[in-house]
Amino acid sequence: MVLAARAFAKDAQQLSLTIDGVEHKGNYFRTVRAAELQGKTIRIANNGDRPVQVVIGIRGAPSEAEPAAEKGFKISRTYRMLDGTPISDVSKITQNERMVVVLRVNQTEQVAGRLLLVDFLPAGFEIDNPRLVAGGETGDLKWLGQMPETVHSEFRDDRFVAAFNYRDGDKTPITVAYIVRAVSPGKYAHPPAMIEDMYRPDRFARTEASEVEVVPASR
């Protein structure tokens, strides 16, 4: 790996660029903050006769909630009561109410991949039963049916995480579930659930973001 890195660095020395009119030799790395781009442009020209690879990364929080998306996957997130009865509206939940979150994913492209499923919780929710996910104790929740085994799962304070390995041509849908409890009264952002191929960022899907209100329980 060290020899490969040295060879890559030596090869990069042959790069000849012009950055906003200033000549530059070799690789070019730069971090640009949003304020620096207000009303400005950065012009990079290739002075050589070989193609130059450009990689741009963006980091930050979106100013508006991103819409639902489907690129290689279809994902849905539904809520049910413990007996399996669907909950059609989760915009207003009573404090201490327990619900089953059901996540379903289908691949629109049956290709191999290592998939990561993440469901972000509203700040007023917390996971109630970490053992419910595949292979765990479903108790009276037999209506869930058989769920696929996860390669890895995590039950954090702010999210549920599950990983799966898929082979070429595998059409098995993903269905996982866990129980949440509404614990803190207030109005909160309801982040999306997301599925992504960890090594192919162009393949992902997410549900629509919304808002949820936890109403204090009557005394």
Residue pairs with C-beta under 8 A, 6 or more apart in sequence:
9 27
12 26
12 27
13 25
13 26
14 48
14 50
15 25
15 26
15 27
15 28
15 48
15 52
16 23
16 24
16 25
16 46
16 47
16 48
17 23
17 24
17 25
17 28
17 44
17 45
17 46
17 47
17 52
18 24
18 43
18 44
18 45
18 47
19 28
19 42
19 43
19 44
20 42
20 43
21 43
23 47
28 44
32 42
34 60
44 54
46 52
65 189
65 208
65 209
65 210
66 192
66 206
66 209
67 208
68 192
68 205
68 206
68 207
68 208
69 204
69 205
69 206
70 108
70 205
71 202
71 203
71 204
71 205
72 107
72 108
72 109
72 197
72 200
72 202
72 203
72 204
72 205
73 105
73 106
73 107
73 108
73 195
73 203
73 204
73 205
74 105
74 106
74 108
74 205
75 103
75 104
75 105
75 193
75 194
75 195
75 205
75 206
75 207
76 103
76 104
76 207
77 101
77 102
77 103
77 119
77 192
77 193
77 207
78 86
78 87
78 101
78 102
78 104
79 86
79 87
79 90
79 99
79 100
79 101
79 102
80 86
80 87
80 99
80 100
80 102
81 87
81 99
81 100
82 98
82 99
82 100
82 140
82 141
82 179
83 140
83 143
84 100
84 141
84 143
84 144
87 99
90 99
90 190
90 212
91 210
91 211
91 212
91 213
92 212
92 213
92 215
93 99
93 182
93 212
93 213
93 214
93 215
94 182
94 214
94 215
94 217
95 182
95 183
95 184
95 185
95 214
95 215
95 216
95 217
96 181
96 182
96 183
96 217
97 181
97 182
98 128
98 179
98 180
98 181
99 179
99 180
99 181
99 182
100 132
100 141
100 144
100 177
100 178
100 179
101 119
101 160
101 177
101 178
101 179
101 180
102 144
102 175
102 176
102 177
103 117
103 119
103 174
103 175
103 176
103 177
103 193
104 173
104 174
104 175
105 115
105 117
105 173
105 174
105 175
105 195
105 205
106 173
106 174
107 166
107 170
107 171
109 203
110 168
110 169
110 170
110 171
111 166
111 168
112 166
112 167
112 168
112 170
113 165
113 166
113 197
113 198
113 199
113 200
113 203
114 151
114 163
114 164
114 165
114 166
114 197
114 198
114 199
115 163
115 164
115 165
115 166
115 174
115 195
115 196
115 197
115 198
116 161
116 162
116 163
116 195
116 196
116 198
117 161
117 162
117 163
117 164
117 174
117 176
117 193
117 194
117 195
118 159
118 160
118 161
118 193
118 194
118 195
119 159
119 160
119 193
119 194
120 158
120 159
120 191
120 192
120 193
120 194
121 127
121 157
121 158
121 159
121 160
121 180
121 191
122 188
122 189
122 190
122 191
122 212
122 214
123 158
123 184
123 186
123 188
123 189
124 182
124 183
124 184
124 185
124 186
124 188
124 212
124 214
125 180
125 181
125 182
125 183
125 188
125 212
125 214
126 157
126 180
126 181
126 183
127 155
127 156
127 160
127 178
127 179
127 180
128 178
128 179
128 180
128 181
129 137
129 178
129 179
130 136
130 155
130 178
131 137
132 138
132 141
132 177
132 178
132 179
133 147
133 150
133 153
133 155
133 160
133 162
133 176
133 177
133 178
134 147
134 148
134 149
134 150
134 153
134 176
135 147
135 149
135 150
138 144
141 177
144 175
144 177
145 175
147 175
147 176
147 177
148 164
148 172
148 174
148 175
148 176
150 162
150 163
150 164
150 176
151 163
151 164
151 165
152 161
152 162
152 163
153 160
153 161
153 162
153 163
154 160
154 161
154 162
155 161
155 178
160 178
162 176
164 174
166 172
174 195
182 214
183 214
184 214
185 214
185 215
185 216
186 213
186 214
187 211
187 212
187 213
187 214
188 211
188 212
188 213
188 214
189 209
189 211
190 209
190 210
190 211
190 212
191 209
192 206
192 207
192 208
192 209
193 206
193 207
194 204
194 205
194 206
194 207
195 204
195 205
195 206
196 203
196 204
196 205
197 203
197 204
